[in-house]
């Protein structure tokens, strides 16, 4: 492979070959083959993440190897469940996970990144600009208010979210955004059985049903993850989500 023209930010304790090799190696483990252009974009993304994280709190994960595994690869584990040309909303995206990684690898997707902190939106807009990503936008809003807007409510084919809230609260955020026959993909850590048990009633009220739970371990690590897939079967009642703060304080058990 010819030596890339792109480079990692000065001061990062990893050279570009190690970065590429790790991305390629992990990618094979989840059946993703990266192009040179995609590797370049991930490299730029990591540079920007580390640089901006010195100014604003974006992530506690700052080591390059951990960024690659716990942010980039972890985000891409949902890819196999998203069909071609779908519209995706990433709720509580933070520093852009999983929305930006899936957009880098799947330019066919139409992606909305939603976050309640404007400083994160500024970062995301810079990433979108620097990586020259198209059909992706970053929105500054609270999901409880955004979901009440008829222009966006039940307009997305896929909603996803990573490490935002417990499953009951998360369902109240996600399902109002999803079209009937669409899907919510909840990205969770290792312990989910209690969350799943407590969330069944709320998911039904909100018009969904759990169709799949995938437990797996991130490549060449001991980090266990779960993906919970919820199909949207019925329209979500208009009173959901409730006012800001209430879904987390008073979950629908």
N, C-alpha and C positions, 0 to 999 in steps of 0.2 A: 504494500500500500504506500503511495507517495506521501511524503511528509506534509502534514496539513499546514496551511498558511495561518490558521488560527492558533491562539495560545491561551493558556490559563493566566489569570491575574498574578502579577508578581507577589511573592510572599506566600503563595499557596504551596503547601508541602506535597506536591504531586506533579509529575511531569505529564505532558500531553499524551505520551504513549500509554502511560499507566491509566490515565483517564479513559482513553479510547478502549483499551483492552478490558477494563472493568465493565464499561457500558456494554460492550459486545458480548462479553462472557455472561453477565447477568441477563442480558436480553435473550440469549439462547435458552436460558432456563425457563423463560416465560413465553417462548416461541415468538420473539420479536427480533427481526433483523434490521439494524439501523443503517441508514444511508450515511454517506460522508456529510451531507448537508445537515441531517438531523443531529449527528454528533457535534457538529459545529454549533448548532443552536443550543444544545444542552450545555456545551462549554460556556457559551456567552451567558446563558441563564445562571449558571453557577457563579460565574464572575460577578454578575450583577447582584445576586443574592448575598454573597459574602461582602461585597462593597457596601450595599445599602444597609445591611444588618449592623454595620458599625455605627450607623446614624439613627436607625429606628429598629425597634424590636420586631423582627419578622420570623425568626426561628431560633430555637435553642440548639438546633443541630447545625454545627458550623464546620465539622471536619469533612473534607471532600469525599472520603470513602462512605461516610454516613449519609451525606447528601445524596450521593448516587443511589445507595441502596434504600434508605428510609424515605426519601422524597421522590426521586425520579422513578425507580423501579417499582416501588410500592404503588405509586399513582397509576402506573401502566398495567397493573394487575386487573383492572376493570375493563380493559380494552376489548377482550373477547366477547363481552356481553353487550357491546354497543354496535349496532348495525350501521351500514353505510349511510352517509348523508343525514344523520339524525341531528336534531337540535338538543343541546345539552346545557343545563344550568348547574353550575358548581356553587353550592350554597355555603357561605362562610369560608370562602376560598383561601383567606389568609395571604400567604406568599405565592398563591397560584396553584395549589395542589388539591385535587389532581388535574384541574382544568388545563393548565399550560402544557404539562408533559403529554397529555393525550392529544392536544391540538398539534404539537410538534410532529408527532408520529402519524396523526390522522387529520391531514389538512381538509378532508371532506366534511368534517364535522363543523357545525355552527355552534360556537361556545359563548356562553355568558358567564362571567365571573362576578359573583355577588359578595360584597363585604361591607360591613357597617363602619369601618374605619377609613377615612379619606386618605391617610398617609399610606395605607396599603394599596389603595387604588392608584395613587401616584406612582408607586413602584411598579404595579402591574402594567400601567400604561407605558412606562419606560421599557419594560420587557417586551411588550407587544411591538413597540416601535423599533427597538434594536434588533429583534429577531425577525422583523418584517412579516408578522403573522397577519393573516386576513380572516375575515368572518369570525372575529372574536372581539368582544367588548367587555370592559370592566365597569361595573355599576356600583355606585356608592348608595347603599340603602339597607335598611333593616328588612329582613325577610317577612316579618309580620305585616309590614306596610306594603312592600313590593307585591306580595301575594294578593293584596286586595285590589290591585290595579287590573281592570278587565282586559287591558291590552296584553298583559303577560300571564294572567292566571289561567292555568290548565292549557298552556300553549306549548309546553316543552315535551319532547318525546322521552327524554331522560333527565332525571335530576340525580345529582350525586353530592356527597358530602363526606368529609373525612375528619374524624376526631372533633366534632363540633358539640355534640350533646348526647344524652342517653337516647335510646332508640324510640321511646315514647314521644319525647319532645321533638326529636329529629323528624319523626313521621308527620308531626303537625306542621313543621317547616316545609317538608319536601312534597308531600302528596298534593297540596293545593296547586302546585306548579305544574303537575304532570297531566297530560292528556289521558283520557280513558284509553286503555290498552297500552299506555306508556309504562315506564318503569322507574322506580327509585332504587338507586344502588347505594347502600349504606356501607361505608368502610369503617370497620371496627377493629379493636385489638383482640386479645386472646380470650377474654372471658365474656361470653355473650348470652349464655343460657338463661340467666336471670332476667336480663334486659328483654330477651325475646318473649319470655313468659309474661312479663309485666306489660308488654306493648301490644299483645294480640287484640285486646279490646279496642284500644285507640286506633290501631291500623284499620280495623273493620269499620269503626265510626267514620274514619276519614276517607273510606272508599277504596281500601287496598287489601291485598292478601299476600303473605309471604310465600314465594314460589321456590326459593332456593337459598340454602345457606352453604357457603363454601368456606371450609377451614383449610388453611395452608400455611406454609412457612416460607418466609422470604428466602430467595436463593442463597445457598451456602451460608446460612445463619441459623440462629435459634429463635428468630423473631416471628412469633405466631400472629396470624391475621385472620379475620373473618370478613367475608362479603355477604351481605344480606340483601337479596333481591326481592323487591315488593312490586307486584303488578297492580296497576290502577284499574280497578274493575267497575267502580261507580263514581259519579260526581261527588266531589267533596262539599259538604254543607257550607253555605256561605259564611257562617260565623267563624270558620277556621281559616287561617290561624287566628287565635285571639290576640289581644293587644300586646305590644312589646313587653317582654319580661314574664308574662303570665304562663306561656307554655313551659318555661323552665321552672317556675316557682310552683305551679299547680298542674303537674302532668296529668294527662287523661287516662288514669288507670281504670 
